[in-house]
Amino acid sequence: MGVFSGHWPSQSELDNIRKKVAELSGRDAQEVRVVVSPYRICPLGAHIDHQGGTVSAMTINKGILLGFVPSDDTQVILQSGQFKGEVRFRVDEVQLPKHMTNTNGLNEQMELSKPLEECKWGNYARGALYALQSRGNHLEKGITGFICGSEGLDSSGLSSSAAVGIAYLLAFESANGLVVCPTENIEYDRLIENEYLGLKNGILDQSAILLSSYGCLTCMNCKKTLDNNNRPHVQTINHKLIPSPKVQNNHEGELGNAFKLLLAFSGLKQALTTNPGYNRRVAECQEAAQILLQASGNEEEEPVLSNVKPEVFEAHKSKLEPNLAKRAEHYFSENERVQKGLEAWASGNLKEFGELITASGLSSIQNYECGCEPLIQLYEVLLKAPGVLGARFSGAGFRGCCLAFVDADRAEEAATFVKDEYCKLQPELASHLNQGPAVLICDAGDSARVISNTLS
């Protein structure tokens, strides 16, 4: 197991993917465009985006690269750096959500004619086409492309699925000359995840990837409104970017202006869509909201916790079963932590910011009840590591990694400590990390974008 840091994407990474696409397509490498779609972290705002809460996020300098050239026709040809096989379909094919394929003979026949693994990793590309089609976009050009994640990195808990979906959206849009604003693409990626794949997540991941800016903390309000057709719609325009602060002095001494992001990997791998824990907790939050809304005479409101006032929760939480009360407690306490965290970040108080992140992690364990023994142990190890300001699970908390903010001067020392201590606690899981870094030291990143020439 190792410790890894570095800039992304490097010129050599861009050159390599252009060379790969040039060989695949028979086109000149200068014609190859590259989508840079970063992974994200969520310092504060865990598990409340799907309830319309306020969340914070930033991207990191690692993620998905998708090199591509527009096709001369409607054909899509894709290869992957992580998965075998080749995905082929046409942009003039009508895509239907996965749960509908059993009742659609054409789509079912198309799927059965392809290798299982190929169909699996190709779903996000087909989902991107579905999202664009469902909002009236008619694509005429396919793409020939090669997609890969940052080498040797386990992306569990870093929202790699949203990064992949966004990469395909940007590639299809670029190839077809579609001008789409970030808030539209947030909705398109929501369609990929919620409608096409059936995952009941919110919009935090897509928003972070599309709205973030280098060195800033992204804050967004995920409260749902109605669109012009009276359908539930996620408001994504209300976001703000808070620049990286100058760090204040604190009782433990001057930290300086620099911090690093530490990602510690557990070795646990399980696809989110196959774990019932995530969707079950979303349903529990909705059930709690429904009971609270009924108790306050507002049962006509959509049953999400953002429609429940904090004082209503305090007045009627005794009506909730223990599990539902815990989910609601997490929502309201986490929403408050986000507000305090934004103030701490803006004022340069990273010590308080880190303490709020740690409290968020504890509430995720105690109230939201996500995580498992290895992840909880990893969280606890991070809190003991030198220079760590705060830590919590990254992503849903059912697999993957934990994140921490750490004093830049002690990042290497902290990473080595975490790697060694976790290996003592979970030697078998730690052995699964031999193919990549056990601990990743990284910096904040930028938003997703398309690079259309050799200049990075």
DRENDO-1510 file (C-alpha; in Angstrom, 1 decimal, always signed):
<recs>
REC; n; res; u; v; w
REC; 1; MET; +0.0; +0.0; +0.0 .
REC; 2; GLY; +1.2; +3.5; -0.8 .
REC; 3; VAL; +0.6; +7.2; -0.3 .
REC; 4; PHE; +0.0; +9.2; -3.5 .
REC; 5; SER; -0.4; +12.9; -4.5 .
REC; 6; GLY; -0.1; +14.9; -7.7 .
REC; 7; HIS; -1.6; +17.2; -10.3 .
REC; 8; TRP; -4.4; +16.1; -12.6 .
REC; 9; PRO; -4.8; +15.8; -15.5 .
REC; 10; SER; -1.1; +15.9; -16.4 .
REC; 11; GLN; +0.0; +16.5; -19.9 .
REC; 12; SER; +1.2; +12.9; -20.3 .
REC; 13; GLU; -2.3; +11.7; -19.3 .
REC; 14; LEU; -3.9; +14.0; -21.9 .
REC; 15; ASP; -1.4; +12.8; -24.5 .
REC; 16; ASN; -2.0; +9.2; -23.7 .
REC; 17; ILE; -5.8; +9.3; -24.0 .
REC; 18; ARG; -5.5; +11.3; -27.2 .
REC; 19; LYS; -3.2; +8.7; -28.6 .
REC; 20; LYS; -5.6; +5.9; -27.6 .
REC; 21; VAL; -8.6; +7.6; -29.2 .
REC; 22; ALA; -6.6; +8.3; -32.4 .
REC; 23; GLU; -5.8; +4.6; -32.7 .
REC; 24; LEU; -9.4; +3.6; -32.0 .
REC; 25; SER; -10.9; +6.1; -34.5 .
REC; 26; GLY; -8.3; +6.4; -37.2 .
REC; 27; ARG; -8.3; +10.2; -36.7 .
REC; 28; ASP; -5.5; +12.6; -35.9 .
REC; 29; ALA; -4.7; +13.0; -32.2 .
REC; 30; GLN; -5.1; +16.8; -32.6 .
REC; 31; GLU; -8.8; +16.2; -33.3 .
REC; 32; VAL; -9.4; +14.4; -30.0 .
REC; 33; ARG; -11.4; +16.3; -27.4 .
REC; 34; VAL; -11.1; +15.3; -23.7 .
REC; 35; VAL; -13.7; +15.7; -21.0 .
REC; 36; VAL; -12.3; +16.3; -17.6 .
REC; 37; SER; -14.9; +15.2; -15.0 .
REC; 38; PRO; -13.6; +15.4; -11.4 .
REC; 39; TYR; -14.6; +13.4; -8.4 .
REC; 40; ARG; -16.1; +15.3; -5.5 .
REC; 41; ILE; -16.1; +15.4; -1.7 .
REC; 42; CYS; -18.8; +16.7; +0.6 .
REC; 43; PRO; -17.2; +18.2; +3.7 .
REC; 44; LEU; -20.7; +19.1; +5.2 .
REC; 45; GLY; -24.2; +18.2; +4.1 .
REC; 46; ALA; -24.1; +14.4; +4.3 .
REC; 47; HIS; -27.3; +12.6; +3.3 .
REC; 48; ILE; -29.5; +15.7; +3.2 .
REC; 49; ASP; -29.5; +16.6; -0.5 .
REC; 50; HIS; -32.3; +14.2; -1.3 .
REC; 51; GLN; -34.4; +15.9; +1.4 .
REC; 52; GLY; -33.8; +19.4; +0.0 .
REC; 53; GLY; -31.2; +20.4; +2.5 .
REC; 54; THR; -28.3; +22.8; +2.1 .
REC; 55; VAL; -25.0; +21.2; +1.2 .
REC; 56; SER; -21.4; +22.0; +0.7 .
REC; 57; ALA; -19.0; +20.3; -1.7 .
REC; 58; MET; -15.8; +20.7; -3.7 .
REC; 59; THR; -14.1; +18.7; -6.4 .
REC; 60; ILE; -10.6; +17.1; -6.1 .
REC; 61; ASN; -7.8; +16.9; -8.6 .
REC; 62; LYS; -8.6; +13.3; -9.7 .
REC; 63; GLY; -11.5; +11.9; -11.7 .
REC; 64; ILE; -12.7; +10.7; -15.1 .
REC; 65; LEU; -11.1; +11.4; -18.4 .
REC; 66; LEU; -13.1; +10.7; -21.6 .
REC; 67; GLY; -11.3; +11.2; -24.8 .
REC; 68; PHE; -13.5; +11.3; -27.9 .
REC; 69; VAL; -14.0; +12.4; -31.5 .
REC; 70; PRO; -17.4; +13.1; -33.0 .
REC; 71; SER; -18.6; +10.3; -35.4 .
REC; 72; ASP; -19.4; +11.0; -39.0 .
REC; 73; ASP; -22.7; +9.2; -38.4 .
REC; 74; THR; -24.9; +8.2; -35.4 .
REC; 75; GLN; -22.6; +5.4; -34.2 .
REC; 76; VAL; -21.3; +5.4; -30.6 .
REC; 77; ILE; -18.1; +3.2; -30.0 .
REC; 78; LEU; -16.6; +3.2; -26.6 .
REC; 79; GLN; -13.8; +1.4; -24.8 .
REC; 80; SER; -12.8; +1.6; -21.2 .
REC; 81; GLY; -9.5; +1.6; -19.3 .
REC; 82; GLN; -11.1; -0.3; -16.4 .
REC; 83; PHE; -13.6; -2.7; -18.1 .
REC; 84; LYS; -13.4; -5.2; -20.9 .
REC; 85; GLY; -15.4; -5.2; -24.1 .
REC; 86; GLU; -16.6; -2.5; -26.4 .
REC; 87; VAL; -19.9; -0.7; -26.1 .
REC; 88; ARG; -21.7; +0.1; -29.4 .
REC; 89; PHE; -25.1; +1.8; -29.9 .
REC; 90; ARG; -26.5; +4.6; -32.0 .
REC; 91; VAL; -27.7; +8.0; -30.8 .
REC; 92; ASP; -30.9; +7.6; -32.9 .
REC; 93; GLU; -31.9; +4.6; -30.8 .
REC; 94; VAL; -34.6; +5.3; -28.3 .
REC; 95; GLN; -33.3; +4.6; -24.8 .
REC; 96; LEU; -35.7; +3.4; -22.0 .
REC; 97; PRO; -35.1; +3.2; -18.3 .
REC; 98; LYS; -33.5; -0.1; -17.1 .
REC; 99; HIS; -36.7; -1.2; -15.2 .
REC; 100; MET; -38.6; -0.9; -18.5 .
REC; 101; THR; -36.4; -3.1; -20.6 .
REC; 102; ASN; -38.2; -6.3; -19.7 .
REC; 103; THR; -41.3; -5.0; -21.3 .
REC; 104; ASN; -39.7; -3.7; -24.4 .
REC; 105; GLY; -38.8; -6.3; -26.9 .
REC; 106; LEU; -36.4; -4.2; -29.0 .
REC; 107; ASN; -34.4; -3.0; -26.1 .
REC; 108; GLU; -34.4; -6.4; -24.4 .
REC; 109; GLN; -33.2; -8.0; -27.6 .
REC; 110; MET; -30.4; -5.4; -28.0 .
REC; 111; GLU; -29.2; -6.0; -24.4 .
REC; 112; LEU; -29.2; -9.8; -24.7 .
REC; 113; SER; -27.1; -9.6; -27.8 .
REC; 114; LYS; -24.2; -8.1; -25.9 .
REC; 115; PRO; -21.8; -9.4; -23.2 .
REC; 116; LEU; -23.1; -8.8; -19.7 .
REC; 117; GLU; -20.1; -6.8; -18.5 .
REC; 118; GLU; -20.2; -4.6; -21.6 .
REC; 119; CYS; -23.9; -3.8; -21.0 .
REC; 120; LYS; -23.2; -2.9; -17.4 .
REC; 121; TRP; -20.4; -0.3; -17.9 .
REC; 122; GLY; -22.2; +1.0; -21.0 .
REC; 123; ASN; -25.3; +1.9; -19.1 .
REC; 124; TYR; -24.1; +5.4; -18.2 .
REC; 125; ALA; -23.5; +6.3; -21.8 .
REC; 126; ARG; -27.0; +5.0; -22.7 .
REC; 127; GLY; -28.4; +6.8; -19.7 .
REC; 128; ALA; -26.8; +10.1; -20.9 .
REC; 129; LEU; -28.5; +9.6; -24.3 .
REC; 130; TYR; -31.8; +8.8; -22.5 .
REC; 131; ALA; -31.5; +12.0; -20.5 .
REC; 132; LEU; -30.9; +14.2; -23.5 .
REC; 133; GLN; -33.7; +12.5; -25.5 .
REC; 134; SER; -36.2; +12.8; -22.7 .
REC; 135; ARG; -35.8; +16.6; -22.8 .
REC; 136; GLY; -36.3; +16.9; -26.5 .
REC; 137; ASN; -32.7; +16.9; -27.8 .
REC; 138; HIS; -32.3; +15.0; -31.1 .
REC; 139; LEU; -28.7; +13.9; -31.6 .
REC; 140; GLU; -27.3; +13.3; -35.0 .
REC; 141; LYS; -23.6; +12.5; -34.2 .
REC; 142; GLY; -22.3; +9.7; -32.1 .
REC; 143; ILE; -18.8; +9.6; -30.6 .
REC; 144; THR; -15.8; +7.3; -30.7 .
REC; 145; GLY; -14.3; +7.4; -27.3 .
REC; 146; PHE; -12.1; +6.0; -24.5 .
REC; 147; ILE; -13.0; +6.5; -20.9 .
REC; 148; CYS; -10.8; +5.9; -17.8 .
REC; 149; GLY; -10.6; +6.9; -14.1 .
REC; 150; SER; -7.5; +8.1; -12.4 .
REC; 151; GLU; -5.0; +5.3; -12.5 .
REC; 152; GLY; -4.8; +3.0; -9.5 .
REC; 153; LEU; -7.5; +4.9; -7.5 .
REC; 154; ASP; -10.5; +3.2; -5.9 .
REC; 155; SER; -13.2; +5.8; -6.6 .
REC; 156; SER; -15.8; +4.4; -4.1 .
REC; 157; GLY; -17.3; +7.2; -2.2 .
REC; 158; LEU; -16.1; +9.9; -4.5 .
REC; 159; SER; -19.2; +10.1; -6.7 .
REC; 160; SER; -17.5; +8.4; -9.7 .
REC; 161; SER; -20.9; +7.5; -11.1 .
REC; 162; ALA; -21.9; +11.1; -11.4 .
REC; 163; ALA; -18.5; +12.0; -12.9 .
REC; 164; VAL; -19.0; +9.3; -15.5 .
REC; 165; GLY; -22.6; +10.4; -16.4 .
REC; 166; ILE; -21.5; +14.0; -16.7 .
REC; 167; ALA; -18.5; +13.0; -18.9 .
REC; 168; TYR; -20.8; +11.3; -21.4 .
REC; 169; LEU; -23.3; +14.2; -21.3 .
REC; 170; LEU; -20.5; +16.8; -22.1 .
REC; 171; ALA; -19.1; +14.5; -24.9 .
REC; 172; PHE; -22.5; +14.0; -26.6 .
REC; 173; GLU; -23.3; +17.7; -26.3 .
REC; 174; SER; -19.9; +18.8; -27.6 .
REC; 175; ALA; -20.1; +16.4; -30.6 .
REC; 176; ASN; -23.5; +17.7; -31.5 .
REC; 177; GLY; -22.9; +21.4; -30.9 .
REC; 178; LEU; -25.4; +21.6; -28.0 .
REC; 179; VAL; -24.9; +24.5; -25.7 .
REC; 180; VAL; -26.1; +23.4; -22.3 .
REC; 181; CYS; -25.7; +25.3; -19.0 .
REC; 182; PRO; -24.5; +23.6; -15.9 .
REC; 183; THR; -27.9; +23.6; -14.2 .
REC; 184; GLU; -29.4; +21.8; -17.1 .
REC; 185; ASN; -26.7; +19.2; -17.0 .
REC; 186; ILE; -27.4; +18.7; -13.3 .
REC; 187; GLU; -30.9; +17.8; -14.2 .
REC; 188; TYR; -29.8; +15.6; -17.1 .
REC; 189; ASP; -27.5; +13.6; -14.8 .
REC; 190; ARG; -30.3; +13.4; -12.2 .
REC; 191; LEU; -32.3; +11.7; -14.9 .
REC; 192; ILE; -29.5; +9.2; -15.6 .
REC; 193; GLU; -29.3; +8.2; -11.9 .
REC; 194; ASN; -32.9; +8.5; -10.7 .
REC; 195; GLU; -34.9; +7.5; -13.8 .
REC; 196; TYR; -32.6; +5.5; -16.0 .
REC; 197; LEU; -30.7; +3.6; -13.3 .
REC; 198; GLY; -33.3; +3.8; -10.5 .
REC; 199; LEU; -31.0; +5.2; -7.7 .
REC; 200; LYS; -32.9; +7.5; -5.3 .
REC; 201; ASN; -30.1; +10.0; -4.7 .
REC; 202; GLY; -30.2; +13.8; -4.7 .
REC; 203; ILE; -28.3; +16.3; -6.8 .
REC; 204; LEU; -25.2; +17.0; -4.6 .
REC; 205; ASP; -22.8; +15.0; -6.7 .
REC; 206; GLN; -23.7; +16.4; -10.1 .
REC; 207; SER; -23.9; +20.0; -8.7 .
REC; 208; ALA; -20.5; +19.8; -7.1 .
REC; 209; ILE; -18.9; +18.4; -10.3 .
REC; 210; LEU; -20.5; +21.0; -12.6 .
REC; 211; LEU; -20.6; +24.1; -10.4 .
REC; 212; SER; -17.4; +24.0; -8.4 .
REC; 213; SER; -14.4; +26.3; -8.9 .
REC; 214; TYR; -10.8; +25.8; -8.0 .
REC; 215; GLY; -10.1; +26.8; -4.4 .
REC; 216; CYS; -13.7; +27.4; -3.5 .
REC; 217; LEU; -16.2; +25.7; -1.3 .
REC; 218; THR; -19.5; +25.2; -3.2 .
REC; 219; CYS; -22.7; +25.8; -1.3 .
REC; 220; MET; -26.1; +24.9; -2.8 .
REC; 221; ASN; -29.7; +24.7; -1.8 .
REC; 222; CYS; -31.3; +21.4; -2.9 .
REC; 223; LYS; -34.9; +22.3; -2.0 .
REC; 224; LYS; -37.3; +21.2; -4.6 .
REC; 225; THR; -39.7; +23.5; -6.5 .
REC; 226; LEU; -42.1; +22.9; -9.3 .
REC; 227; ASP; -41.1; +23.4; -12.9 .
REC; 228; ASN; -43.4; +25.0; -15.6 .
REC; 229; ASN; -45.1; +21.7; -16.1 .
REC; 230; ASN; -45.9; +21.4; -12.4 .
REC; 231; ARG; -43.5; +18.5; -12.0 .
REC; 232; PRO; -41.1; +18.2; -9.1 .
REC; 233; HIS; -37.9; +20.0; -10.0 .
REC; 234; VAL; -34.7; +20.5; -8.2 .
REC; 235; GLN; -33.6; +24.1; -7.8 .
REC; 236; THR; -29.9; +24.3; -8.7 .
REC; 237; ILE; -29.5; +28.0; -9.5 .
REC; 238; ASN; -29.2; +29.0; -5.8 .
REC; 239; HIS; -25.6; +28.2; -5.2 .
REC; 240; LYS; -22.6; +30.2; -4.2 .
REC; 241; LEU; -18.9; +29.8; -4.3 .
REC; 242; ILE; -17.0; +30.7; -1.1 .
REC; 243; PRO; -13.2; +31.3; -1.8 .
REC; 244; SER; -10.6; +29.5; +0.1 .
REC; 245; PRO; -10.0; +31.4; +3.3 .
REC; 246; LYS; -6.9; +32.8; +5.0 .
REC; 247; VAL; -6.6; +30.6; +8.0 .
REC; 248; GLN; -6.9; +32.2; +11.4 .
REC; 249; ASN; -4.6; +31.6; +14.4 .
REC; 250; ASN; -5.9; +29.2; +16.9 .
REC; 251; HIS; -4.9; +27.9; +20.3 .
REC; 252; GLU; -2.8; +25.1; +18.6 .
REC; 253; GLY; -0.7; +27.5; +16.7 .
REC; 254; GLU; -0.6; +29.0; +13.2 .
REC; 255; LEU; -1.6; +26.5; +10.4 .
REC; 256; GLY; -0.6; +28.8; +7.6 .
REC; 257; ASN; -2.7; +29.3; +4.4 .
REC; 258; ALA; -2.5; +25.7; +3.1 .
REC; 259; PHE; -4.5; +22.6; +3.7 .
REC; 260; LYS; -4.6; +19.3; +2.0 .
REC; 261; LEU; -7.4; +16.8; +1.5 .
REC; 262; LEU; -6.8; +13.3; +2.7 .
REC; 263; LEU; -8.7; +10.3; +1.3 .
REC; 264; ALA; -8.3; +7.0; +3.1 .
REC; 265; PHE; -9.6; +3.9; +1.4 .
REC; 266; SER; -11.2; +1.0; +3.2 .
REC; 267; GLY; -10.9; -1.7; +0.6 .
REC; 268; LEU; -14.7; -2.2; +0.8 .
REC; 269; LYS; -16.4; -2.4; -2.6 .
REC; 270; GLN; -20.1; -2.7; -3.3 .
REC; 271; ALA; -22.2; -0.9; -5.9 .
REC; 272; LEU; -24.6; +1.6; -4.4 .
REC; 273; THR; -27.5; +0.5; -6.5 .
REC; 274; THR; -27.2; -3.1; -5.0 .
REC; 275; ASN; -27.1; -2.0; -1.4 .
REC; 276; PRO; -30.7; -1.5; +0.0 .
REC; 277; GLY; -29.4; +0.6; +2.8 .
REC; 278; TYR; -29.2; +3.8; +0.8 .
REC; 279; ASN; -32.7; +3.7; -0.7 .
REC; 280; ARG; -34.2; +2.5; +2.6 .
REC; 281; ARG; -32.9; +5.5; +4.5 .
REC; 282; VAL; -34.2; +7.8; +1.8 .
REC; 283; ALA; -37.6; +6.2; +2.3 .
REC; 284; GLU; -37.3; +6.5; +6.1 .
REC; 285; CYS; -36.6; +10.3; +5.8 .
REC; 286; GLN; -39.7; +10.6; +3.6 .
REC; 287; GLU; -41.8; +8.7; +6.1 .
REC; 288; ALA; -40.6; +10.9; +8.9 .
REC; 289; ALA; -41.4; +14.0; +6.9 .
REC; 290; GLN; -44.9; +12.7; +6.1 .
REC; 291; ILE; -45.7; +12.1; +9.8 .
REC; 292; LEU; -44.4; +15.5; +10.8 .
REC; 293; LEU; -46.2; +17.3; +8.0 .
REC; 294; GLN; -49.5; +15.5; +9.0 .
REC; 295; ALA; -49.0; +16.4; +12.6 .
REC; 296; SER; -48.6; +20.1; +11.7 .
REC; 297; GLY; -51.5; +20.2; +9.3 .
REC; 298; ASN; -49.3; +20.4; +6.1 .
REC; 299; GLU; -49.9; +17.0; +4.7 .
REC; 300; GLU; -50.4; +18.4; +1.2 .
REC; 301; GLU; -46.6; +19.3; +1.1 .
REC; 302; GLU; -44.2; +16.9; -0.6 .
REC; 303; PRO; -42.9; +14.5; +2.1 .
REC; 304; VAL; -39.3; +15.7; +2.3 .
REC; 305; LEU; -37.7; +17.0; +5.5 .
REC; 306; SER; -36.9; +20.4; +3.9 .
REC; 307; ASN; -40.7; +21.1; +4.0 .
REC; 308; VAL; -40.7; +20.6; +7.8 .
REC; 309; LYS; -39.7; +23.5; +10.0 .
REC; 310; PRO; -37.2; +22.7; +12.8 .
REC; 311; GLU; -39.7; +23.8; +15.4 .
REC; 312; VAL; -42.3; +21.4; +14.0 .
REC; 313; PHE; -39.7; +18.6; +14.3 .
REC; 314; GLU; -39.0; +19.6; +18.0 .
REC; 315; ALA; -42.7; +19.8; +18.8 .
REC; 316; HIS; -43.8; +16.4; +17.2 .
REC; 317; LYS; -40.7; +14.2; +17.1 .
REC; 318; SER; -42.2; +12.1; +19.9 .
REC; 319; LYS; -44.6; +10.8; +17.2 .
REC; 320; LEU; -41.8; +9.2; +15.3 .
REC; 321; GLU; -40.5; +5.7; +15.7 .
REC; 322; PRO; -36.9; +5.6; +17.0 .
REC; 323; ASN; -35.4; +4.9; +13.5 .
REC; 324; LEU; -37.4; +7.7; +11.9 .
REC; 325; ALA; -36.6; +10.1; +14.7 .
REC; 326; LYS; -32.9; +9.4; +14.2 .
REC; 327; ARG; -33.0; +10.1; +10.5 .
REC; 328; ALA; -34.9; +13.4; +11.1 .
REC; 329; GLU; -32.4; +14.3; +13.8 .
REC; 330; HIS; -29.5; +13.8; +11.4 .
REC; 331; TYR; -31.2; +16.0; +8.8 .
REC; 332; PHE; -31.9; +19.0; +11.1 .
REC; 333; SER; -28.6; +18.8; +12.9 .
REC; 334; GLU; -26.6; +18.4; +9.6 .
REC; 335; ASN; -28.4; +21.4; +8.0 .
REC; 336; GLU; -27.4; +23.5; +11.0 .
REC; 337; ARG; -23.8; +22.2; +10.8 .
REC; 338; VAL; -23.7; +23.3; +7.1 .
REC; 339; GLN; -24.7; +26.8; +8.0 .
REC; 340; LYS; -22.1; +27.0; +10.8 .
REC; 341; GLY; -19.5; +25.5; +8.5 .
REC; 342; LEU; -20.0; +28.0; +5.8 .
REC; 343; GLU; -19.5; +30.8; +8.3 .
REC; 344; ALA; -16.4; +29.1; +9.7 .
REC; 345; TRP; -14.9; +28.6; +6.2 .
REC; 346; ALA; -15.6; +32.2; +5.1 .
REC; 347; SER; -14.0; +33.6; +8.3 .
REC; 348; GLY; -10.9; +31.3; +7.9 .
REC; 349; ASN; -11.6; +29.3; +11.0 .
REC; 350; LEU; -10.5; +25.8; +9.7 .
REC; 351; LYS; -10.3; +24.5; +13.3 .
REC; 352; GLU; -14.1; +25.0; +13.8 .
REC; 353; PHE; -14.8; +23.8; +10.2 .
REC; 354; GLY; -12.9; +20.6; +10.9 .
REC; 355; GLU; -14.8; +20.0; +14.2 .
REC; 356; LEU; -18.1; +20.3; +12.3 .
REC; 357; ILE; -16.9; +17.8; +9.7 .
REC; 358; THR; -16.1; +15.4; +12.5 .
REC; 359; ALA; -19.5; +16.0; +14.2 .
REC; 360; SER; -21.1; +15.3; +10.8 .
REC; 361; GLY; -19.3; +12.0; +10.7 .
REC; 362; LEU; -20.5; +11.0; +14.1 .
REC; 363; SER; -24.1; +11.9; +13.3 .
REC; 364; SER; -23.9; +9.8; +10.1 .
REC; 365; ILE; -22.9; +6.8; +12.3 .
REC; 366; GLN; -25.3; +7.4; +15.2 .
REC; 367; ASN; -28.3; +9.0; +13.6 .
REC; 368; TYR; -28.2; +8.1; +10.0 .
REC; 369; GLU; -26.7; +4.7; +10.9 .
REC; 370; CYS; -24.6; +4.2; +7.8 .
REC; 371; GLY; -21.1; +2.8; +7.8 .
REC; 372; CYS; -19.8; -0.5; +9.1 .
REC; 373; GLU; -17.0; -1.6; +11.3 .
REC; 374; PRO; -14.1; -1.0; +8.8 .
REC; 375; LEU; -15.3; +2.4; +7.8 .
REC; 376; ILE; -15.9; +3.5; +11.4 .
REC; 377; GLN; -12.5; +2.2; +12.4 .
REC; 378; LEU; -11.0; +4.2; +9.5 .
REC; 379; TYR; -12.9; +7.3; +10.6 .
REC; 380; GLU; -11.6; +6.9; +14.1 .
REC; 381; VAL; -8.0; +6.4; +12.9 .
REC; 382; LEU; -8.2; +9.6; +10.9 .
REC; 383; LEU; -9.2; +11.6; +14.0 .
REC; 384; LYS; -6.1; +10.4; +15.8 .
REC; 385; ALA; -3.8; +11.2; +12.9 .
REC; 386; PRO; -1.3; +14.2; +13.2 .
REC; 387; GLY; -2.5; +17.4; +11.7 .
REC; 388; VAL; -6.1; +16.2; +10.9 .
REC; 389; LEU; -8.6; +19.0; +11.4 .
REC; 390; GLY; -11.8; +16.9; +10.8 .
REC; 391; ALA; -12.9; +13.7; +9.2 .
REC; 392; ARG; -16.1; +11.8; +8.0 .
REC; 393; PHE; -17.2; +9.2; +5.5 .
REC; 394; SER; -17.1; +10.1; +1.9 .
REC; 395; GLY; -20.1; +9.4; -0.2 .
REC; 396; ALA; -23.0; +7.3; +1.1 .
REC; 397; GLY; -21.0; +5.6; +3.8 .
REC; 398; PHE; -21.7; +2.0; +2.9 .
REC; 399; ARG; -18.4; +1.4; +1.2 .
REC; 400; GLY; -15.3; +3.2; -0.1 .
REC; 401; CYS; -13.4; +5.8; +1.8 .
REC; 402; CYS; -13.2; +8.5; +4.4 .
REC; 403; LEU; -12.1; +12.1; +3.9 .
REC; 404; ALA; -10.2; +14.5; +6.1 .
REC; 405; PHE; -9.0; +18.0; +6.0 .
REC; 406; VAL; -5.4; +18.1; +7.2 .
REC; 407; ASP; -2.7; +20.7; +7.7 .
REC; 408; ALA; -0.6; +20.7; +4.5 .
REC; 409; ASP; +2.7; +20.6; +6.5 .
REC; 410; ARG; +1.6; +17.3; +8.2 .
REC; 411; ALA; -0.2; +15.6; +5.3 .
REC; 412; GLU; +2.5; +13.1; +4.5 .
REC; 413; GLU; +2.9; +12.2; +8.2 .
REC; 414; ALA; -0.8; +11.8; +8.6 .
REC; 415; ALA; -1.2; +9.6; +5.5 .
REC; 416; THR; +1.6; +7.3; +6.7 .
REC; 417; PHE; +0.0; +7.1; +10.2 .
REC; 418; VAL; -3.5; +6.2; +8.8 .
REC; 419; LYS; -2.1; +3.6; +6.4 .
REC; 420; ASP; -0.1; +1.8; +9.1 .
REC; 421; GLU; -2.9; +1.9; +11.8 .
REC; 422; TYR; -5.7; +0.8; +9.4 .
REC; 423; CYS; -3.5; -2.1; +8.2 .
REC; 424; LYS; -3.2; -3.3; +11.8 .
REC; 425; LEU; -7.0; -3.2; +12.3 .
REC; 426; GLN; -8.1; -4.6; +8.9 .
REC; 427; PRO; -5.2; -6.5; +7.4 .
REC; 428; GLU; -7.3; -8.4; +4.9 .
REC; 429; LEU; -9.2; -5.4; +3.6 .
REC; 430; ALA; -5.9; -3.4; +3.5 .
REC; 431; SER; -4.4; -6.1; +1.4 .
REC; 432; HIS; -7.0; -5.4; -1.3 .
REC; 433; LEU; -5.4; -1.9; -1.7 .
REC; 434; ASN; -2.1; -3.1; -3.1 .
REC; 435; GLN; -3.1; -2.1; -6.6 .
REC; 436; GLY; -3.5; +1.5; -5.6 .
REC; 437; PRO; -2.9; +4.0; -2.9 .
REC; 438; ALA; -4.2; +3.3; +0.6 .
REC; 439; VAL; -4.2; +7.0; +1.3 .
REC; 440; LEU; -4.5; +9.8; -1.3 .
REC; 441; ILE; -3.2; +13.3; -0.6 .
REC; 442; CYS; -4.9; +15.7; -3.0 .
REC; 443; ASP; -6.0; +19.3; -3.6 .
REC; 444; ALA; -9.2; +20.9; -4.5 .
REC; 445; GLY; -10.1; +20.7; -8.1 .
REC; 446; ASP; -12.2; +22.6; -10.7 .
REC; 447; SER; -15.5; +22.0; -12.5 .
REC; 448; ALA; -16.0; +19.5; -15.3 .
REC; 449; ARG; -15.0; +20.8; -18.7 .
REC; 450; VAL; -14.1; +19.8; -22.3 .
REC; 451; ILE; -10.5; +20.4; -23.6 .
REC; 452; SER; -10.6; +20.6; -27.3 .
REC; 453; ASN; -7.0; +21.0; -28.2 .
REC; 454; THR; -3.5; +19.9; -27.0 .
REC; 455; LEU; -3.3; +22.7; -24.5 .
REC; 456; SER; -4.2; +21.6; -21.0 .
</recs>
